[in-house]
Amino acid sequence: MKLKDQLKKAWRFTIHRRGHHVHSPFVFKFITTYIEERAPYYSFIKLRAEYQNHKKESAWTKRELELIFRMTDRMPIEKVCILENQSPITEQYIKQAKGNRPLTISYLNEKVDNHDLILIEKADHNTTQTFVQKIINSQQGNETIMLNLKDEKVKEIWKQIIGNPGISVSIDMVTSGIAFTNKKLHKRHYKAFI
C-alpha cells in the first residue's frame, strides 16, 4: 500500500474520532459514551487479569471486550447470542457487566429469537451467514451486531451486512464492526478507532 493511500485511510478513521463530524445524535452518543470511554469499571482489574490467561484463544482485544462490557451494562440488553465462541472470556465480560440483572446467553442456532446483541467472533460454518441474514431480514428492528473483522470470513459477512437495507447504521472500527438494525435511524456508515 502506498504512503498516500495509508494517509487517506488514517484520515478517514480519524475524522469521526471523539464524535467529530458525526451529525447523528445516536451515533455521536455511541461513539463518545461507548467507544471513546476510557474510565475503568469496578470489575476491569479482575477481568483484565483473566483476559491475560485467555488472550491467545480470544478473538477480541481487551478494548473490544471492554466495549462489549459497556454496551451490555448501559444498553437495554437482555438476550445475547455469541456465534462461534472461541474463549470463555467473552461470556465472563458479559456476565460481569449484567451482574444480577436478567440475561440470556445463547450460541449459534438456526432460530431467530430477537436477540439484543449478536457477537460474531469467527465464521467457520455456513450457518453463521444464514443466521445473520435471518436476523437482518426478521424485521425485529433493534438488534446490535458486533463482528470481529480480524477473521477473513467475518469480513465477507461484514461487507454484506453494511450493504444490506435492513442495517441502518454501521460503524467500522478497523478490527471490529458494529451494525444496528434500528429502523428509526437513517442509513449511514461511519469509521472510528477503538
C-alpha positions in Angstrom: 0.0 0.0 0.0 1.4 3.4 -1.0 2.1 6.0 1.7 -0.6 8.3 0.1 -3.2 5.5 0.4 -2.2 4.8 4.0 -2.6 8.5 4.9 -6.0 8.6 3.3 -7.1 5.6 5.3 -5.8 7.1 8.5 -7.6 10.4 7.8 -10.9 8.6 7.2 -10.7 6.9 10.6 -9.7 9.9 12.5 -12.4 12.2 11.1 -15.0 10.6 13.4 -12.7 10.5 16.4 -14.5 11.6 19.5 -17.6 12.2 17.5 -16.3 14.9 15.3 -18.3 15.4 12.1 -21.0 12.9 13.3 -24.4 14.5 12.9 -26.5 11.6 14.1 -27.3 12.1 17.8 -27.4 8.3 18.3 -24.0 7.7 16.7 -22.4 10.7 18.4 -23.6 9.4 21.8 -22.5 5.8 20.9 -19.0 6.9 19.9 -18.5 9.2 22.9 -20.2 7.1 25.5 -19.2 3.6 24.5 -16.2 3.6 22.0 -14.2 6.5 23.3 -14.9 5.9 27.0 -11.7 5.3 28.9 -12.9 5.2 32.6 -12.2 1.8 34.2 -15.1 -0.1 35.7 -15.0 -1.7 39.1 -14.5 -5.2 37.7 -12.0 -4.5 35.0 -9.0 -5.4 37.2 -10.2 -8.9 37.7 -11.4 -9.2 34.0 -8.1 -7.9 32.6 -6.2 -10.4 34.7 -8.4 -13.2 33.4 -8.0 -11.9 29.8 -4.3 -12.3 30.1 -4.9 -16.1 30.7 -7.2 -16.4 27.7 -5.5 -13.8 25.4 -4.3 -16.3 22.8 -7.7 -18.0 22.4 -9.8 -14.9 22.5 -10.9 -13.4 19.2 -11.4 -10.0 20.8 -8.9 -7.5 22.0 -9.1 -6.1 25.6 -10.5 -2.8 24.3 -13.2 -4.7 22.3 -14.2 -6.8 25.3 -14.4 -3.6 27.4 -16.7 -2.1 24.7 -18.9 -5.2 24.9 -18.9 -4.8 28.7 -20.0 -1.1 28.4 -22.7 -2.0 25.8 -24.0 -4.8 27.9 -24.0 -2.6 31.0 -25.6 0.5 29.6 -27.8 -0.6 26.8 -31.1 -2.5 27.3 -29.6 -5.8 26.5 -31.2 -9.0 27.9 -30.6 -11.6 25.2 -27.1 -12.1 23.8 -26.1 -14.6 21.0 -22.5 -15.5 20.6 -21.6 -17.1 17.2 -18.6 -19.3 17.1 -17.4 -18.6 20.6 -13.7 -19.3 20.9 -13.0 -18.3 24.5 -14.9 -18.2 27.8 -13.6 -14.7 28.4 -16.3 -13.1 26.2 -19.0 -14.6 28.3 -17.3 -13.6 31.6 -17.2 -9.9 30.4 -20.9 -10.0 29.6 -21.9 -11.7 32.8 -19.9 -9.3 34.9 -21.5 -6.3 33.2 -25.0 -7.5 33.9 -24.4 -8.5 37.5 -27.8 -9.7 38.9 -29.9 -8.2 36.1 -31.7 -10.7 33.7 -29.5 -12.0 30.9 -29.8 -14.9 28.5 -26.7 -16.0 26.6 -27.2 -18.4 23.6 -25.0 -19.7 20.9 -25.2 -20.4 17.2 -28.5 -21.9 16.2 -30.9 -21.6 13.3 -33.8 -19.9 15.3 -34.1 -16.2 15.1 -35.0 -15.3 18.7 -35.0 -11.5 18.7 -31.6 -11.1 20.4 -30.5 -7.7 21.6 -26.8 -8.2 20.9 -25.2 -10.6 18.5 -21.4 -11.2 18.7 -19.7 -12.8 15.7 -16.2 -13.9 16.7 -15.5 -16.3 13.9 -17.3 -17.7 10.9 -16.4 -21.4 10.4 -19.8 -22.5 9.4 -22.0 -21.5 6.5 -24.8 -21.4 9.1 -23.3 -18.2 10.5 -24.0 -16.3 7.3 -27.5 -17.8 7.1 -28.2 -16.9 10.7 -27.1 -13.3 10.2 -29.3 -12.9 7.1 -32.3 -14.3 9.0 -31.7 -11.7 11.8 -31.4 -8.8 9.4 -34.5 -9.9 7.4 -36.6 -10.7 10.5 -37.8 -7.1 10.8 -37.5 -7.2 14.6 -35.7 -3.9 14.5 -33.5 -3.4 17.5 -30.6 -5.8 17.2 -26.9 -4.7 17.6 -24.4 -6.9 15.7 -20.7 -6.8 16.6 -18.3 -8.6 14.3 -14.6 -9.5 14.7 -13.1 -8.2 11.5 -9.8 -9.9 12.0 -11.3 -13.1 10.6 -11.5 -13.2 6.8 -14.8 -15.0 6.6 -16.3 -12.5 9.0 -15.0 -9.6 6.8 -17.0 -11.1 3.9 -20.1 -11.1 6.1 -19.4 -7.5 7.2 -19.4 -6.4 3.6 -22.8 -8.0 3.0 -24.1 -6.5 6.2 -23.2 -2.9 5.6 -24.8 -3.1 2.1 -28.0 -4.7 3.4 -31.0 -2.3 3.5 -32.0 -3.9 6.9 -29.0 -2.3 8.5 -29.5 1.4 9.4 -26.1 2.4 11.0 -22.8 0.7 10.8 -19.5 1.6 12.5 -16.2 0.3 11.2 -13.5 0.3 13.9 -10.8 -1.4 11.8 -10.5 -4.7 13.8 -14.2 -4.9 14.6 -17.5 -3.6 13.3 -20.9 -2.7 14.8 -24.2 -2.7 12.9 -27.6 -1.6 14.2 -31.0 -2.7 12.8 -32.9 0.2 14.3 -35.5 1.4 11.7 -35.6 4.8 13.3 -32.1 5.6 12.3 -31.0 6.9 8.9 -28.7 4.6 6.9 -25.1 5.7 7.2 -21.7 4.1 7.5 -19.1 5.5 10.0 -15.5 4.8 10.7 -13.9 5.2 14.1 -10.9 3.9 16.1 -11.4 1.7 19.1 
